[in-house]
Every structure is written in C-alpha cells, then in structure tokens.
C-alpha cells in the first residue's frame, strides 16, 4: 500500500465529515489524503490545490472529474462517497483502495502469470467496460492507475477523463503517459474508447512480462515505437496473446471494444454488449482468491487445474470473499475464439449442485424431470445468466406505481424492475411479476419464490434482506387539489385530512400540523373524498400520492413538504452481495441514461409534483 506521509503545515485536519490522517500523494491538480468518517469508513480525499481555488477553469475540471467518477458503475473501480465543489476547499472523497499499484507490484514481485494474470486481465477489462458504459474515456490507463487490492484489481484516477461528446469521440490534446498512449493520441487524431483499449493491451503486456511494450531511453524513442513498431507479445500465454495483439492494432477501428474484450475473456458470444450481469461476473472472477484449483489458460482453452493434494479427486472449495464463480459461465468456457472445452465433470453445474451429482434422480416407474428447485442458485445473478428468467415481487393496487389487471402489470416500479432485469441479461418476456404483502417479502426471497422485491420498500435495519439501491428517494407529503389555498403544510391547520387505514404518514403529518382526521379504508377511498371535497388533503409518500392523482380528471398538487426521507430500494435475499452489486449498477445506469426522468414524466406528469431526479447515494452491499 502507498506510504502514508504526515500532515504538513497548512494541511487541513478535517474536510467535510472526514478526519484526515495523513498524505497519500500529490499530483498536478491536488493533494490526496487518507480520511475517515465517524462510522470508521476510510476514504481517499482529493483536495484541489489552494492555488486553483479561485480558478474557475480548474474548478470546472475538478467538477468534471466528479461527474465522470459518479457515472461509472463500481465494478473493479473506486466509488465516489462524497464531494464538495462549492466551498473554499473543494474535494472529492472516494473509496480508499488498500494495495500497491500494478507497477509497484511488478517491480517488487516480478511479472504475473497463471491465474493472477487472468484475474488482472479480467478485472481491468471489467473496469474499462464500466467506464466506457458511462460514456467516459479514461485517457490515462496505465499500471500506476491499477491498484492491486485484496479483492482484485481496481482502476482509479479519472482525473483527465472527458465526457464523450455527441459523436462518441473526443478531439484530444496529447495527454497521458507516453509509453501507454495510443498512436492516435500522439498524432493528434480523434481519441475515443479505442485509445483506452490500446493502453489496456500495453498494461497487460507489462503485467505479464515486466517490460514496457514501447519502452525507450527518451520520449522521442517511445513515441516513435508506439507509432511505428509492433509490441512483442510473445511472453503472453494463449489465448490472452491474441486478445492483446488485437488491442495493440495501430488502427483504432480495428481494435475490439472493451465489451468485446470482456466477453472474449469470459467465453461469451459477442452479438450483444456486456450486460450488468457480465460486469458482475467479471468482478466476481477478478476478486476470486485462487488456490491450486484455479482456472488456468492453456493452449487456447480454459482448463481447471488438477485437484489439490488430499482432495481425493473431488473439487476443492472454490470460494472467495466476493462469492462463487458464476456457475453458468463455467459450464462451457471459451476465450477469444479458441476451442471450447466442456468442463462440467470438474465444476458445479448451473443449478449449483456439486460435481458428480446427477441432474435428476429418477425412481422406478416415476417420470423423469430436469426442473431444479428454485433456491439452488448461489446468487440471483447466476439464475439470470442460466435461465434468463426472474420473478419480481411487487405491491399491487398502486396506480402509477404497480397495478395489475390480472394479466398485465403497469407502473413506474414495474418498468424499473423490467429495466433492472434487462441489465442482468433477462428480457422482458422472462420477467414474472407477482403481488406480495409486506409480511411475505423476506420469506419469499429466502425460499426463492421471488428473486427481487420492488414494492415501495424503504431501507431499514429490521428486515432480514439485503437492500440494493436506493432506486428512488420518496418523502411523506400531502396531496391537495390544485387551486385550493394550500401552499405549505401549515396552511392545513384546522382543515380535514383523510386518514387511510393504518398509514404511518397520518401521524407524521399530525406532528407537523393540527388537522381534523377523517377515517377511510384505503387510498382509493381517500381520493374519492378529496375529489368530492369531503376532505382537503391526503397524506402519504409523495410518489404514491402522485400515482393516484395522475389518473384523475382534475389537477392535484403535492405540497412539497418532504416531511421524511423514504429510500426505496430493491430487496434481494440476505447476503446476496453479488446480486446487490449488479442491481446497484443497473440503478446507476438508469439515472445516467435518463430512464428515471422519462419514467417519472410518463407516470406523474399530470400532477403538480417535483420528483427527485438525482440518483440517491447508494448504500453498501456488504
């Protein structure tokens, strides 16, 4: 790990909620400190140099770095935790990655080989794919910006990344590190994602050989070799050699995309891009702590290493802190067009059964079946990859959110679920929605009867589930008729408010203002009362209120009191960290590509309502 230097004269001791323990390093833009918040979470805090604090251009560059980092899904990258770009000391706090850089690792321990090299290649390809999916070009991909953490390699430092313009490329100045720059970066051509692919290939060569592929004793020599010489990739094993060679093509159009690299390394077809499930798989394999049972790459195929001594011919446990291999991916594995090798005799099959277990047990006179029990998958990610099917439990009878007519489901949360499933590799035809009650949710996840729960489910520390998200931040608020003389909660004092069933929102509003309560059985009853003028207001989560109001033929408004914060999240089986990570990445993409804004407009535009359109801060999947 980097050596921590002491705080010097003039260094702050606190930035926002973070206490600073020392200096990690210093670059052209600022100083990086090791910080810690009250919860004990360690972060890397990058503080803009004092000389730049009045420089609007520098602040803009710093803000661009933040936007870039926030848009990247946290697969083999360092997630952003907090930031302040408006104060006197603008900073960005990101996940602190404890580990040496790849360059330091190679210099100290020598080149990587076998499973260590494979983990490095897959992990960095996963990170690069996530970066490009966010519409970003890293522009300085190199061994110094790859940290070798305990749970796999992490790509860091988007300090000179640029947001892609509408053409998908960027006209570049020559920025970057010469030995890892692409030819077009040097010659002043258009620099896009293909430049990162070239740098990835150069980085993998360095990792495998310990030598810079386009080295030299001067910058002029290095640049000349990048432009005119071919890299020596003979020290790489096949099939990685073929993948890297294609990445180092002098023509950017002839190089594979980051998606294609990752798909080839994982043995998937390249007809479609890398889904969130594929990114999750890449991160899983990159973070796997290997033993003698690790997969190695030999002669164009992926083969399992021989069982370790004392295993009795049985497959040893293959676990890591980040979970199991994706079972569906190891049934038949190919890399970069190399020959396929069926490996089910060594590996657990796609249903999660141990090696050697028959697919079915058939008794005399009984019909055979190949349908496995639903709870045998190690993760929802495995099930999505193997079956292309998911079951999502929803609340029903919520107009605008989740409403079933007995055959089809409609609503904001239904489309959120369909989007997340697609990111996990499941088409809309493979998604089954089912109604659920609050009491059933955790049990349905435990039993496998539901894979995800999306049901205006607020994050809490009581339910025995793991929360991914949030996907939306709602608030307890009040709905009134548009045009009535109510602009804030206090204006309702002494007026009649509907009290639907056992809704806790009634008491929350009562704490804010004294009203006359009129009991009702359901929200539908409350809406009828509000429409008829029997009551003046209806309390509830603002998104739920907007959903009911949006279907009415008169206008309503949500006051915007925001009396509480309700973080709606996707619930997965407790402990399924891989599913949580994949769902969280899908949510990030949903905000980045504008899907959330479009859905909010689709389902709530008839109501005077100011919905939240900024992605909520994600919660930990750990």
C-alpha positions, 0 to 999 in steps of 0.5 A: 500500500502507498506510504502514508506521509504526515500532515504538513503545515497548512494541511487541513485536519478535517474536510467535510465529515472526514478526519484526515490522517495523513498524505497519500500523494500529490499530483498536478491538480491536488493533494490526496489524503487518507480520511475517515468518517465517524462510522470508521469508513476510510476514504481517499480525499482529493483536495484541489490545490489552494492555488486553483481555488479561485480558478474557475477553469480548474474548478470546472475540471475538478467538477468534471472529474466528479461527474465522470467518477459518479457515472461509472458503475463500481465494478473493479473501480473506486466509488465516489462517497462524497464531494464538495465543489462549492466551498473554499476547499473543494474535494472529492472523497472516494473509496480508499483502495488498500494495495500497491499499484500494478507497477509497484507490484511488478517491480517488487514481485516480478511479472504475473502469470497463471491465474493472477494474470487472468484475474488482472486481465479480467478485472481491468477489462471489467473496469474499462467496460464500466467506464466506457458504459458511462460514456467516459474515456479514461485517457490515462490507463496505465499500471500506476492507475491499477491498484492491486487490492485484496479483492482484485484489481481496481482502476482509479484516477479519472482525473483527465477523463472527458465526457464523450461528446455527441459523436462518441469521440473526443478531439484530444490534446496529447495527454497521458503517459507516453509509453501507454498512449495510443498512436492516435493520441500522439498524432493528434487524431480523434481519441475515443474508447479505442485509445483506452483499449490500446493502453489496456493491451500495453498494461497487460503486456507489462503485467505479464512480462515486466517490460514496457511494450514501447519502452525507450531511453527518451520520449522521442524513442517511445513515441516513435515505437508506439507509432511505428513498431509492433509490441512483442507479445510473445511472453503472453500465454494463449489465448490472452496473446491474441486478445492483446495483439488485437488491442495493440492494432495501430488502427483504432477501428480495428481494435475490439471494444472493451465489451468485446474484450470482456466477453472474449475473456469470459467465453461469451458470444459477442452479438450483444454488449456486456450486460450488468450481469457480465460486469458482475461476473467479471468482478466476481472472477477478478476478486476470486482468491485462487488456490491450486484449483484455479482456472488456468489458460492453456493452449487456447482453452480454459482448463481447471487445474488438477485437484489439490493434494488430499482432495481425493479427486473431488473439487476443492472449495472454490470460494472467495470473499466476493462469492462463487464463480458464476456457475453458468459461465463455467459450464462451457468456457471459451476465450477469444475464439479458441476451442471450447472445452466442456468442463462440467465433470470438474465444476458445479453445474448451473443449478449449483449442485456439486460435481458428480451429482446427477441432474435428476434422480429418477425412481422406478416407474416415476417420470423423469424431470430436469426442473431444479428447485428454485433456491439452488442458485448461489446468487440471483445473478447466476439464475439470470445468466442460466435461465434468463428468467426472474420473478419480481415481487411487487405491491399491487393496487398502486396506480402509477406505481404497480397495478395489475389487471390480472394479466398485465402489470403497469407502473413506474416500479414495474418498468424499473424492475423490467429495466433492472432485469434487462441489465442482468441479461433477462428480457422482458418476456422472462420477467414474472411479476407477482403481488406480495404483502409486506409480511411475505417479502423476506420469506419469499426471497429466502425460499426463492419464490421471488428473486427481487422485491420492488414494492415501495420498500424503504431501507431499514435495519429490521428486515432480514434482506439485503437492500440494493439501491436506493432506486428512488428517494420518496418523502411523506407529503400531502396531496391537495387539489390544485387551486385550493389555498394550500401552499405549505403544510401549515396552511392545513391547520384546522382543515380535514385530512383523510386518514387511510387505514393504518398509514404511518404518514397520518401521524407524521403529518399530525406532528407537523400540523393540527388537522381534523382526521377523517377515517377511510379504508384505503387510498382509493377511498381517500381520493374519492373524498378529496375529489368530492371535497369531503376532505382537503388533503391526503397524506402519504409518500409523495410518489404514491400520492402522485400515482393516484392523482395522475389518473384523475380528471382534475389537477392535484398538487403535492405540497412539497413538504418532504416531511421524511426521507423514504429510500426505496430500494430493491430487496434481494435475499440476505447476503446476496452481495453479488446480486446487490452489486449488479442491481446497484449498477443497473440503478446507476445506469438508469439515472445516467441514461435518463430512464428515471426522468422519462419514467417519472414524466410518463407516470406523474406528469399530470400532477403538480409534483417535483420528483427527485431526479438525482440518483440517491447515494447508494448504500453498501452491499456488504 
